[in-house]
Amino acid sequence: MGAHITLNDTLQLTQEQGFPVELNLEKHLVSPIRFEDFKGKIFEFKNKEDIRVYQVPPVRNFLVENRGGKWIYWGLVHIVALTYDYENKITSGKFKIIYINTPEEMKKAYELADRRPNLNYFT
């Protein structure tokens, strides 16, 4: 008897799980996107495997895009709602963007927060 709960400080999403389509990496590398453009907007994610608990505002979570198994550190979010499907062990929720990394910060964030060589999108 027991439960499996994953504690997270990182919201790592694929496009299928709800990574914001507005965050286009190719455009961002040429003309950086500002988080002010998304102030007050709520985004949704779905179908994260396992029951997950995230940092509660005002504590930040990292926003990471998963592209083909490689991670891109986009910035910081606040998780504002979570929904659990206990039968299928799935977490869904809502978040708001509180900061978007510059292209230089994206590359540096990986070095500071992760360092697993097989996950670095920029190598």
Buried (B, 14 or more C-beta within 10 A) or exposed (E): EEEEEEEBEBBBBBEEBBBBEEBEBEEBEEEBBEBEEBEEEEBEBBBBEEBBEBBEBEEBBBBBBBEEEBBBBBBBBBBEEBEBEEEEBBBBBBBBBBBBBBBEBBBBBBEEEBEEEEBBBEE
